Amino acid sequence: MGRTALLSAILSLAPPAFAAPTDWIDGEWCTLTGGLLYVREDGIGFNEHTICSWPSPPSDPPFISVLYCANLYADGDNIVKGFHKTLTIAVEPEANNSLRVTMGDSSLIYERCDI
């Protein structure tokens, strides 16, 4: 299963979407070192296996939220969920249509990408 198809399938398991102005953050984002970030109203995904839900969708920037995360893996036709973790994320727009994403002491710049 391709990573975009897997992430789409995984994110479809997230709770129902909320109505919010999320156009500034929705979509697929990449780092120069190959990191991936998928953002939808109902959740966020990192790289190939980590998905998170938030108590409310992104609002106007800057956006700060608690994330409820888990790593998910395909096992045949099943999806296995493990490594549950609660994180805090801060997301703010940067120049040239990029985002600064900060979690704990780590901060990365993501740019829109085609996957």
C-alpha positions as CSV (number, residue, x, y, z in Angstrom):
1,M,0.0,0.0,0.0
2,G,1.5,3.4,-1.0
3,R,2.2,5.9,1.8
4,T,-0.4,8.4,0.7
5,A,-3.0,5.7,0.4
6,L,-2.1,4.4,3.8
7,L,-2.2,7.8,5.4
8,S,-5.6,8.5,3.8
9,A,-6.9,5.3,5.1
10,I,-5.5,5.9,8.6
11,L,-6.8,9.5,8.7
12,S,-10.2,8.3,7.7
13,L,-10.4,6.6,11.1
14,A,-10.1,9.9,12.9
15,P,-13.2,11.5,14.6
16,P,-15.6,13.5,12.5
17,A,-14.4,16.8,11.1
18,F,-15.2,20.1,12.7
19,A,-16.1,23.3,10.7
20,A,-13.2,25.7,10.9
21,P,-11.2,28.0,8.6
22,T,-8.2,25.7,8.0
23,D,-7.2,26.6,4.4
24,W,-3.9,28.1,5.6
25,I,-2.7,24.8,7.1
26,D,-4.6,22.0,5.2
27,G,-2.6,19.8,2.9
28,E,0.7,18.0,2.5
29,W,3.9,19.5,3.8
30,C,7.5,18.5,3.4
31,T,10.9,19.3,5.0
32,L,14.1,19.5,3.0
33,T,15.3,16.3,4.9
34,G,12.3,14.2,3.8
35,G,9.9,14.7,6.7
36,L,6.2,14.6,5.8
37,L,3.2,16.3,7.5
38,Y,-0.4,15.8,6.4
39,V,-3.0,18.2,7.8
40,R,-6.8,17.9,7.7
41,E,-9.5,19.5,9.8
42,D,-9.9,16.3,11.8
43,G,-6.2,15.4,12.4
44,I,-2.6,15.5,11.4
45,G,-0.2,12.8,10.2
46,F,3.6,12.7,10.4
47,N,5.7,10.7,8.0
48,E,4.3,7.3,7.2
49,H,2.9,5.9,10.5
50,T,2.0,8.6,13.1
51,I,-1.5,10.1,13.2
52,C,-2.9,12.6,15.7
53,S,-6.2,14.0,16.5
54,W,-6.9,17.4,18.2
55,P,-9.7,18.5,20.4
56,S,-10.6,21.3,18.0
57,P,-9.4,22.0,14.4
58,P,-6.8,24.6,13.5
59,S,-8.0,28.2,13.7
60,D,-6.4,31.4,12.6
61,P,-2.6,31.4,13.0
62,P,-0.6,30.9,15.1
63,F,-2.2,27.7,16.1
64,I,-1.4,25.8,19.4
65,S,-3.1,22.6,20.4
66,V,-2.7,19.3,22.3
67,L,-2.4,16.3,20.0
68,Y,-3.4,12.8,20.8
69,C,-1.1,10.6,18.7
70,A,-0.6,7.0,17.8
71,N,1.6,5.0,15.5
72,L,-0.4,2.9,13.0
73,Y,0.9,0.1,10.8
74,A,-0.7,-2.0,8.1
75,D,-0.7,-5.7,8.8
76,G,-2.3,-7.3,5.8
77,D,-5.8,-5.9,5.6
78,N,-5.7,-4.7,9.3
79,I,-4.4,-1.6,10.8
80,V,-2.5,-2.0,14.1
81,K,-2.5,0.9,16.5
82,G,0.3,1.4,19.2
83,F,2.6,3.9,21.0
84,H,0.0,6.3,22.2
85,K,1.3,9.8,23.2
86,T,0.0,13.2,24.0
87,L,2.0,16.2,22.6
88,T,1.6,19.9,22.3
89,I,2.1,21.5,18.9
90,A,2.5,25.1,17.7
91,V,2.1,25.9,14.1
92,E,2.7,29.3,12.5
93,P,3.1,30.5,8.9
94,E,6.5,31.5,7.7
95,A,7.6,33.3,4.6
96,N,7.2,31.7,1.2
97,N,4.2,29.6,2.0
98,S,5.9,27.6,4.7
99,L,5.1,26.5,8.2
100,R,7.1,26.5,11.4
101,V,6.0,23.4,13.4
102,T,7.2,23.3,17.0
103,M,6.8,20.3,19.4
104,G,8.6,20.4,22.6
105,D,12.2,21.6,22.0
106,S,12.0,20.6,18.3
107,S,11.1,23.1,15.6
108,L,11.0,22.3,11.8
109,I,10.1,24.3,8.7
110,Y,7.7,22.6,6.3
111,E,6.9,23.7,2.7
112,R,4.0,22.6,0.6
113,C,4.9,19.5,-1.4
114,D,3.5,17.2,-4.1
115,I,3.4,13.6,-3.0
